């Protein structure tokens, strides 16, 4: 009986460890994606330029 309890605790601990790793990896990918999107947007705006915008008359 004690071995079943210890086994269950180990399985739960491993599940939380895997979920924590997945959460950390996804959060890191989201942050990297946001930085890349920001840099890409700023770079696109710089390359496109702002003086050739058409005005509505």
Steps between C-alpha positions, in 0.01 A plus 500: 500500500781739585669428166179592315482833682867575431453400135197729467692788654789445257262485203327822609837670555618396152176626346543840664866510391406430137216755508733761648759436230237527225360823649848652524585401142174642361545823695854536366380442143225760543748759627746427217217519245382834637852644481546371144162645394585836657841516334350389169227763518744777582734384224216489248389850598855630461548338160159605371555863597245755605527779242315328214168456679196603298257739662126488465370824346 
